[in-house]
Amino acid sequence: MFKGLRPIQYGGREVWPIIEGGKGVAATNHMSSGAWAAAGGIGTVSAVNADSYDPEGKIIPQVYRALTRRDRHEELIAYAIDGAVEQVKRAFDISGGKGAININVLWEMGGAQRVLHGVLERTRGMVTGVTCGAGMPYKLSEIAASYGVNYLPIVSSARAFSALWKRAYSKAAEWLAAVVYEDPWLAGGHNGLSNAEDPKAPQDPYPRVKALRETMREGGISDDVPIIMAGGVWYLRDWNDWIDNPELGQIAFQFGTRPLLTLESPIPQAWKDKLTVLEPGDILLHRFSPTGFYSSAVRNDFLRNLEARSERQIAFSMEAAGDHQYQLDVGVKGKSFWVTLGDLHRAREWYGLGFTNALKTPDNTLVFVDTDEMKVIRKDQADCMGCLSQCAFSSWADNENNSTGRLADPRSFCIQKTLQDIVHGGPVDNNLMFAGHAAFKFRQDPFYSNGFVPTVKQLVDRILTGD
């Protein structure tokens, strides 16, 4: 056992202070989370559009039949609740009463509050806690407390936690089981990098976590309430100075990327194979997500295409003004757009290469795409099922008008479509493949040499040694 690492009390029992990160849209399911809990840790079922099963045990495809976005949104919420309930029940059975089962939701997912109520209502006694990030989940404490369930907010700064605590969480302090600090530069998936922080200048997590603990102490929160370090966690030995450190109080650790490569992990074999060949720098921190958040994923053909699309972009005016004195004569079919001379030449060059369609963005720019890509963009926007509370790509919003009031952004993509596709066997190079920035360590870590893929129990045992 790794020096200094001791079990913690959670949900009325002793568990190891290691948590499986809950990866959305079926990348963490009952098999992985149930096994993680059975090994004595805290397993996390993703409650983000999880899979349901038919009577034969086959996954039920999430097909949307309604004609309007609003009605498809209702279908989505029904799928989300049914799927998460099914996953929790199966995970709870696999755990055998050991460890604990949490669920993970994104606050900015479509219908988040309804999904949370629906799942917790139907899984009483099975879910120990709810982790939640991607936004400012003020109502998380109130909802969790109403079902007698712990809540574990995910934040990336002391400032964010302070706002949540003062506005809401202090009223349900007894159900605050831990605070997850997610490193916004190193964590996989969506993260909480603020506009004031430089995506290219990662900060040391220690001072940020120390500041978070100080903020928690100011709120009267005991040092026994753990801060869970998430993002960039691989070997516990790398965090030796954090364990039993009086400045930080109780610390636990979340593993998001390592559990992807286990026998119980539900991701397809092609995804697992890809993880074993990644190099440093193969993970891109980008801002193409329709959520508007930064996120981290493997820099594959899917992301390279989005990068290239945004590079084929020029600013325009609706009338001749300033440097915009040249009328655009390609890609716009008779509409009047005024651009600079340099951009006119670039647009003609892209047009000659086959990028013959100029699509407007919300920022008064045009991006040039070929006809096939334009058709996919337009179809995906039309097929929107409201999987986010606000979507830049389709302009859906969960409000009275079902609209953000902004133009749909062709520089982004349908996140529900691509995440459902990759996790159910779609091509790994042509879909969004979330991963943390330490994913290249699969190739370097001797534990995985000769193609070894551990069970979850073998992985947990390995982690507990410090490796």
C-alpha positions as a printed NumPy array, in Angstrom:
array([[  0.   ,   0.   ,   0.   ],
       [  1.191,   3.482,  -0.888],
       [  2.641,   5.364,   2.076],
       [  0.173,   7.592,   3.871],
       [ -2.873,   6.579,   1.828],
       [ -5.726,   5.587,   4.142],
       [ -9.41 ,   4.841,   3.622],
       [-11.885,   7.665,   4.159],
       [-15.45 ,   7.628,   5.472],
       [-17.953,   8.146,   2.686],
       [-21.626,   7.256,   2.64 ],
       [-21.384,   5.512,   5.996],
       [-18.529,   3.166,   5.083],
       [-14.8  ,   3.089,   4.533],
       [-13.668,   3.534,   0.923],
       [-10.338,   4.185,  -0.715],
       [ -9.881,   7.902,  -1.565],
       [ -9.728,   7.141,  -5.269],
       [-12.627,   8.039,  -7.524],
       [-13.442,   6.942, -11.042],
       [-14.095,  10.018, -13.19 ],
       [-17.568,   9.947, -14.761],
       [-17.136,  10.292, -18.51 ],
       [-20.317,  11.345, -20.287],
       [-22.396,   9.639, -22.99 ],
       [-21.718,   6.006, -22.105],
       [-17.894,   6.115, -21.809],
       [-18.348,   5.228, -18.121],
       [-21.098,   2.716, -17.473],
       [-22.252,   0.11 , -14.956],
       [-19.462,  -2.36 , -15.762],
       [-16.604,   0.022, -15.038],
       [-18.205,   1.911, -12.145],
       [-19.624,  -1.194, -10.465],
       [-16.217,  -2.875, -10.648],
       [-14.48 ,   0.25 ,  -9.3  ],
       [-16.811,   0.266,  -6.279],
       [-16.378,  -3.497,  -5.807],
       [-12.621,  -2.859,  -5.597],
       [-13.26 ,  -0.516,  -2.665],
       [-13.231,   2.862,  -4.406],
       [-15.934,   5.288,  -5.522],
       [-17.317,   4.309,  -8.933],
       [-19.068,   6.927, -11.034],
       [-21.911,   6.198, -13.434],
       [-22.247,   8.781, -16.176],
       [-25.83 ,  10.052, -16.151],
       [-25.318,  11.907, -19.436],
       [-27.482,  10.147, -22.021],
       [-26.511,   6.715, -20.773],
       [-27.497,   3.484, -22.52 ],
       [-30.677,   1.519, -21.88 ],
       [-31.185,  -2.118, -22.87 ],
       [-33.935,  -4.172, -24.479],
       [-35.179,  -7.482, -22.939],
       [-32.381,  -9.353, -24.751],
       [-29.714,  -7.088, -23.225],
       [-28.969,  -5.184, -26.434],
       [-28.361,  -1.439, -26.314],
       [-31.432,   0.546, -27.383],
       [-30.361,   3.079, -30.075],
       [-31.334,   6.636, -29.15 ],
       [-33.383,   7.47 , -32.22 ],
       [-35.38 ,  10.716, -32.329],
       [-38.72 ,  10.532, -34.122],
       [-40.386,  13.807, -33.13 ],
       [-40.635,  16.599, -35.713],
       [-39.811,  19.577, -33.472],
       [-36.729,  20.313, -31.409],
       [-38.862,  20.776, -28.298],
       [-40.448,  17.341, -28.705],
       [-37.089,  15.711, -29.489],
       [-35.797,  17.351, -26.294],
       [-38.536,  15.516, -24.365],
       [-37.43 ,  12.253, -25.996],
       [-33.844,  13.011, -24.976],
       [-34.783,  13.556, -21.33 ],
       [-36.738,  10.282, -21.261],
       [-33.757,   8.412, -22.751],
       [-31.411,  10.1  , -20.257],
       [-33.434,   9.167, -17.17 ],
       [-34.151,   5.6  , -18.267],
       [-30.515,   5.016, -19.226],
       [-29.014,   6.418, -16.037],
       [-31.453,   4.486, -13.832],
       [-30.584,   1.254, -15.634],
       [-26.849,   1.916, -15.295],
       [-27.102,   2.749, -11.575],
       [-29.087,  -0.408, -10.801],
       [-26.609,  -2.617, -12.652],
       [-23.585,  -0.884, -11.11 ],
       [-25.071,  -1.244,  -7.63 ],
       [-25.528,  -4.98 ,  -8.18 ],
       [-21.943,  -5.396,  -9.414],
       [-20.545,  -3.445,  -6.439],
       [-21.833,  -6.082,  -4.037],
       [-22.286,  -3.52 ,  -1.29 ],
       [-18.646,  -2.436,  -1.377],
       [-17.226,   1.008,  -2.109],
       [-19.789,   3.533,  -3.31 ],
       [-21.637,   4.537,  -6.481],
       [-21.835,   8.172,  -7.552],
       [-23.509,   9.599, -10.633],
       [-22.051,  12.387, -12.758],
       [-24.051,  15.024, -14.613],
       [-23.161,  18.154, -16.545],
       [-25.071,  21.168, -15.29 ],
       [-25.222,  22.608, -18.812],
       [-26.707,  19.46 , -20.351],
       [-30.266,  19.777, -21.606],
       [-32.825,  19.198, -18.866],
       [-30.131,  18.616, -16.219],
       [-32.402,  19.316, -13.257],
       [-35.237,  17.135, -14.58 ],
       [-32.803,  14.316, -15.309],
       [-31.322,  14.55 , -11.815],
       [-34.746,  14.429, -10.152],
       [-35.838,  11.551, -12.399],
       [-32.759,   9.448, -11.697],
       [-32.541,  10.05 ,  -7.938],
       [-36.269,   9.369,  -7.506],
       [-35.914,   5.918,  -9.087],
       [-32.578,   4.878,  -7.533],
       [-33.151,   5.591,  -3.839],
       [-30.612,   3.876,  -1.616],
       [-28.23 ,   3.129,  -4.494],
       [-26.571,   6.476,  -5.284],
       [-24.232,   7.826,  -2.61 ],
       [-23.39 ,  11.114,  -4.268],
       [-23.699,  13.35 ,  -7.328],
       [-20.682,  14.956,  -8.989],
       [-21.53 ,  17.887, -11.198],
       [-19.617,  20.453, -13.217],
       [-19.705,  22.189, -16.617],
       [-21.364,  25.359, -15.42 ],
       [-22.309,  26.79 , -12.024],
       [-24.668,  24.195, -10.484],
       [-26.304,  26.349,  -7.817],
       [-29.315,  24.043,  -7.408],
       [-27.219,  20.866,  -7.081],
       [-27.157,  21.016,  -3.266],
       [-30.891,  21.539,  -2.943],
       [-31.764,  18.672,  -5.319],
       [-29.277,  16.207,  -3.789],
       [-30.312,  17.052,  -0.224],
       [-33.979,  16.485,  -1.046],
       [-33.143,  12.821,  -1.768],
       [-30.686,  12.408,   1.118],
       [-27.77 ,  12.139,  -1.317],
       [-24.326,  13.742,  -1.091],
       [-23.169,  16.321,  -3.617],
       [-19.643,  16.868,  -4.941],
       [-19.366,  20.021,  -7.073],
       [-16.623,  20.193,  -9.694],
       [-14.787,  23.528,  -9.736],
       [-11.567,  24.869, -11.215],
       [-10.952,  27.756,  -8.828],
       [-11.526,  28.873,  -5.248],
       [-13.517,  31.785,  -6.621],
       [-16.057,  29.508,  -8.303],
       [-16.573,  27.492,  -5.115],
       [-16.945,  30.65 ,  -3.048],
       [-19.785,  31.846,  -5.287],
       [-21.551,  28.476,  -5.05 ],
       [-21.095,  28.279,  -1.289],
       [-22.372,  31.767,  -0.54 ],
       [-25.356,  31.564,  -2.858],
       [-26.565,  28.027,  -2.178],
       [-24.358,  25.321,  -0.719],
       [-24.035,  26.801,   2.782],
       [-27.771,  26.059,   3.202],
       [-27.166,  22.317,   2.663],
       [-23.683,  22.064,   4.154],
       [-24.212,  18.654,   5.753],
       [-24.603,  16.981,   2.33 ],
       [-21.376,  18.44 ,   0.878],
       [-19.23 ,  15.282,   0.748],
       [-16.229,  16.664,  -1.176],
       [-15.178,  19.356,  -3.62 ],
       [-13.629,  18.194,  -6.887],
       [-10.818,  20.449,  -8.098],
       [-10.5  ,  19.812, -11.827],
       [ -7.287,  21.095, -13.387],
       [ -8.547,  23.152, -16.362],
       [ -5.337,  22.618, -18.337],
       [ -4.927,  18.87 , -17.837],
       [ -8.368,  17.299, -17.395],
       [-10.084,  15.525, -20.255],
       [-13.484,  16.567, -21.574],
       [-15.   ,  19.961, -20.77 ],
       [-13.189,  22.065, -18.229],
       [-13.466,  25.325, -16.381],
       [-10.799,  27.518, -17.908],
       [-11.92 ,  31.114, -17.436],
       [-11.498,  33.94 , -19.932],
       [ -8.919,  35.468, -17.583],
       [ -6.669,  32.387, -17.807],
       [ -4.254,  31.595, -20.621],
       [ -4.933,  28.186, -22.225],
       [ -1.267,  28.037, -23.25 ],
       [  0.099,  28.785, -19.758],
       [ -0.8  ,  25.947, -17.348],
       [ -0.679,  26.849, -13.66 ],
       [  0.643,  24.652, -10.862],
       [ -2.419,  23.104,  -9.166],
       [ -0.951,  23.254,  -5.637],
       [ -1.491,  27.01 ,  -4.959],
       [ -4.946,  26.809,  -6.535],
       [ -5.977,  23.846,  -4.355],
       [ -4.457,  25.513,  -1.283],
       [ -6.573,  28.601,  -2.042],
       [ -9.64 ,  26.376,  -2.409],
       [ -9.01 ,  24.818,   1.019],
       [ -8.601,  28.272,   2.553],
       [-11.919,  29.33 ,   1.028],
       [-13.583,  26.189,   2.399],
       [-12.168,  26.898,   5.87 ],
       [-13.53 ,  30.462,   5.725],
       [-16.95 ,  28.9  ,   5.132],
       [-16.557,  26.725,   8.228],
       [-16.054,  23.501,   6.239],
       [-14.037,  20.845,   8.06 ],
       [-10.662,  19.691,   6.74 ],
       [-12.172,  16.178,   6.812],
       [-14.289,  17.119,   3.766],
       [-11.914,  16.039,   0.995],
       [-10.741,  18.023,  -1.96 ],
       [-10.609,  15.583,  -4.854],
       [ -7.742,  16.318,  -7.244],
       [ -8.803,  15.64 , -10.835],
       [ -6.928,  16.14 , -14.088],
       [ -3.383,  14.979, -14.717],
       [ -3.528,  12.279, -12.006],
       [ -1.687,   9.104, -13.047],
       [  0.694,   7.81 , -10.343],
       [ -0.186,   8.508,  -6.7  ],
       [  3.554,   8.706,  -5.961],
       [  3.582,  11.965,  -7.952],
       [  1.258,  13.43 ,  -5.282],
       [  3.167,  12.259,  -2.207],
       [  3.567,  15.821,  -0.906],
       [ -0.195,  16.328,  -1.011],
       [ -1.107,  13.381,   1.235],
       [ -1.232,  14.234,   4.984],
       [ -0.406,  17.837,   4.125],
       [ -1.86 ,  20.2  ,   6.783],
       [ -2.119,  23.05 ,   4.251],
       [ -4.47 ,  21.015,   2.055],
       [ -6.482,  18.955,   4.525],
       [ -7.966,  15.64 ,   3.375],
       [ -7.119,  14.924,  -0.268],
       [ -8.576,  12.27 ,  -2.579],
       [ -7.779,  11.561,  -6.225],
       [ -9.922,  11.167,  -9.33 ],
       [ -8.85 ,   9.008, -12.259],
       [-10.607,   9.799, -15.517],
       [ -8.293,   8.624, -18.286],
       [ -6.716,   5.472, -16.812],
       [-10.056,   3.622, -16.36 ],
       [-10.7  ,   3.94 , -20.115],
       [ -8.206,   1.122, -20.695],
       [ -9.607,  -1.765, -18.66 ],
       [-11.405,  -4.971, -19.591],
       [-14.652,  -3.599, -18.128],
       [-14.387,  -0.205, -19.873],
       [-17.295,   0.057, -22.338],
       [-15.454,   2.029, -25.026],
       [-14.834,   0.154, -28.314],
       [-11.605,  -1.733, -28.987],
       [-10.468,   0.767, -31.647],
       [-10.626,   3.56 , -29.038],
       [ -8.65 ,   1.453, -26.547],
       [ -6.062,   0.679, -29.234],
       [ -5.68 ,   4.377, -30.048],
       [ -4.943,   5.197, -26.406],
       [ -1.873,   2.932, -26.436],
       [ -0.116,   4.827, -29.247],
       [ -0.634,   8.442, -28.175],
       [  2.394,  10.724, -27.854],
       [  2.907,  13.823, -25.691],
       [  1.106,  16.712, -27.397],
       [ -1.537,  14.51 , -29.039],
       [ -4.246,  15.975, -26.779],
       [ -5.602,  19.366, -27.835],
       [ -7.128,  21.95 , -25.486],
       [ -9.628,  23.575, -27.851],
       [-12.741,  25.724, -27.965],
       [-14.791,  24.129, -30.733],
       [-17.337,  22.608, -28.337],
       [-20.904,  23.918, -28.804],
       [-21.048,  24.413, -25.029],
       [-18.673,  27.364, -25.299],
       [-16.349,  25.723, -22.736],
       [-12.783,  24.757, -23.416],
       [-12.325,  21.01 , -23.672],
       [ -9.548,  18.474, -24.186],
       [ -9.609,  15.649, -26.722],
       [ -7.313,  13.614, -28.955],
       [ -6.14 ,  15.718, -31.881],
       [ -7.409,  13.344, -34.567],
       [ -8.847,  14.005, -38.05 ],
       [-12.111,  15.234, -36.488],
       [-10.399,  18.04 , -34.572],
       [ -7.941,  18.792, -37.384],
       [-10.898,  19.322, -39.709],
       [-12.442,  21.806, -37.256],
       [ -9.101,  23.597, -36.964],
       [ -8.807,  23.79 , -40.762],
       [-12.395,  24.975, -41.125],
       [-11.825,  27.866, -38.721],
       [ -8.638,  28.815, -40.573],
       [-10.692,  29.25 , -43.769],
       [-12.398,  32.258, -42.211],
       [-12.597,  35.933, -43.121],
       [-14.288,  38.953, -41.575],
       [-16.881,  40.913, -43.554],
       [-18.991,  44.072, -43.527],
       [-22.474,  44.445, -45.027],
       [-21.382,  47.679, -46.701],
       [-18.087,  49.101, -47.952],
       [-16.315,  50.558, -44.901],
       [-12.728,  50.999, -43.736],
       [-10.506,  48.286, -45.211],
       [-13.559,  46.327, -46.38 ],
       [-13.765,  47.881, -49.866],
       [-13.966,  44.764, -52.058],
       [-17.19 ,  42.892, -52.781],
       [-16.874,  39.154, -52.246],
       [-17.578,  37.329, -55.504],
       [-17.237,  33.657, -54.483],
       [-19.248,  31.39 , -52.203],
       [-22.096,  33.781, -51.454],
       [-24.477,  33.526, -54.449],
       [-25.364,  37.15 , -55.123],
       [-25.43 ,  38.389, -51.521],
       [-23.341,  41.469, -50.76 ],
       [-20.406,  41.037, -48.413],
       [-17.494,  43.469, -48.305],
       [-14.024,  42.237, -47.402],
       [-10.387,  43.325, -47.519],
       [ -8.33 ,  42.796, -50.672],
       [ -6.189,  40.152, -48.948],
       [ -9.259,  38.237, -47.791],
       [-10.803,  38.44 , -51.266],
       [ -7.718,  36.694, -52.663],
       [ -7.805,  34.063, -49.915],
       [-11.511,  33.391, -50.489],
       [-10.94 ,  32.919, -54.223],
       [ -8.093,  30.523, -53.471],
       [-10.287,  28.412, -51.13 ],
       [-13.07 ,  28.459, -53.718],
       [-10.643,  27.109, -56.304],
       [ -9.718,  24.282, -53.912],
       [-13.363,  23.173, -53.696],
       [-14.496,  25.095, -50.608],
       [-17.279,  26.748, -52.554],
       [-19.751,  27.599, -49.777],
       [-19.34 ,  30.548, -47.404],
       [-21.306,  30.13 , -44.154],
       [-21.975,  33.03 , -41.807],
       [-20.892,  32.811, -38.166],
       [-22.262,  34.77 , -35.196],
       [-19.069,  36.87 , -35.203],
       [-19.549,  38.544, -38.607],
       [-17.162,  36.176, -40.318],
       [-17.566,  33.664, -43.126],
       [-16.108,  30.156, -43.107],
       [-15.569,  28.296, -46.362],
       [-16.578,  24.626, -46.607],
       [-17.161,  22.188, -49.442],
       [-20.69 ,  21.157, -50.448],
       [-20.664,  17.793, -48.656],
       [-19.55 ,  19.388, -45.405],
       [-22.185,  22.102, -45.727],
       [-24.907,  19.453, -46.116],
       [-23.72 ,  17.62 , -42.974],
       [-23.59 ,  20.866, -40.973],
       [-27.071,  21.916, -42.055],
       [-28.573,  18.461, -41.407],
       [-26.975,  18.181, -37.965],
       [-28.264,  21.639, -37.05 ],
       [-31.757,  20.724, -38.229],
       [-31.721,  17.417, -36.316],
       [-30.888,  19.115, -32.972],
       [-32.495,  17.395, -29.967],
       [-31.549,  19.978, -27.343],
       [-28.855,  17.978, -25.547],
       [-27.396,  21.177, -24.031],
       [-29.054,  23.998, -22.122],
       [-27.533,  26.28 , -24.774],
       [-25.902,  25.135, -28.006],
       [-23.749,  27.438, -30.109],
       [-23.817,  25.017, -33.051],
       [-27.605,  24.806, -33.489],
       [-28.629,  27.949, -31.532],
       [-30.968,  25.786, -29.389],
       [-31.595,  27.003, -25.847],
       [-33.798,  25.527, -23.145],
       [-35.99 ,  28.623, -22.882],
       [-39.401,  29.828, -24.081],
       [-38.171,  30.498, -27.612],
       [-35.86 ,  27.466, -27.752],
       [-33.234,  29.802, -29.156],
       [-30.032,  31.474, -27.989],
       [-31.001,  34.46 , -30.141],
       [-27.697,  34.098, -31.982],
       [-26.888,  32.728, -35.399],
       [-26.033,  29.011, -35.4  ],
       [-22.25 ,  28.585, -35.55 ],
       [-20.899,  26.366, -38.37 ],
       [-17.422,  26.317, -36.774],
       [-18.734,  23.943, -34.093],
       [-20.417,  20.507, -34.284],
       [-23.25 ,  18.328, -32.93 ],
       [-21.706,  16.943, -29.757],
       [-24.473,  14.415, -29.053],
       [-24.114,  12.855, -32.499],
       [-20.343,  12.424, -32.346],
       [-20.159,  11.16 , -28.758],
       [-22.916,   8.617, -29.333],
       [-21.166,   7.481, -32.519],
       [-17.675,   6.992, -31.119],
       [-18.76 ,   5.112, -28.009],
       [-20.946,   2.749, -30.032],
       [-18.287,   1.756, -32.526],
       [-18.069,   4.69 , -34.957],
       [-14.686,   5.641, -36.475],
       [-12.277,   6.919, -33.824],
       [-10.478,   9.273, -36.206],
       [-13.653,  10.996, -37.402],
       [-15.314,  11.598, -34.04 ],
       [-14.616,  13.605, -30.9  ],
       [-12.413,  11.475, -28.622],
       [-12.174,  13.033, -25.175],
       [ -9.01 ,  12.281, -23.155],
       [ -6.924,  13.876, -20.431],
       [ -3.514,  15.325, -21.223],
       [ -1.72 ,  12.444, -19.478],
       [ -3.13 ,   9.875, -21.933],
       [  0.28 ,   9.521, -23.608],
       [  1.423,   7.695, -20.454],
       [ -0.381,   4.527, -21.561],
       [  2.489,   4.117, -23.998],
       [  5.168,   4.85 , -21.384],
       [  3.803,   3.076, -18.294],
       [  5.344,  -0.422, -17.948],
       [  2.062,  -1.663, -16.445],
       [  0.601,  -1.67 , -19.969],
       [  3.622,  -3.22 , -21.721],
       [  3.114,  -6.047, -24.23 ],
       [ -0.468,  -4.929, -24.8  ],
       [ -1.613,  -5.716, -21.239],
       [ -5.125,  -4.486, -20.434],
       [ -6.02 ,  -4.813, -16.732],
       [ -9.317,  -5.512, -15.056],
       [-10.621,  -2.615, -12.972],
       [ -9.596,  -4.532,  -9.832],
       [ -6.045,  -4.933, -11.168],
       [ -5.921,  -1.223, -12.019],
       [ -7.164,  -0.182,  -8.576],
       [ -4.663,  -2.489,  -6.874],
       [ -1.89 ,  -1.014,  -9.028],
       [ -2.92 ,   2.572,  -8.248],
       [ -2.931,   1.796,  -4.523],
       [  0.758,   0.806,  -4.7  ],
       [  1.601,   4.345,  -5.88 ],
       [  2.048,   3.241,  -9.489]])
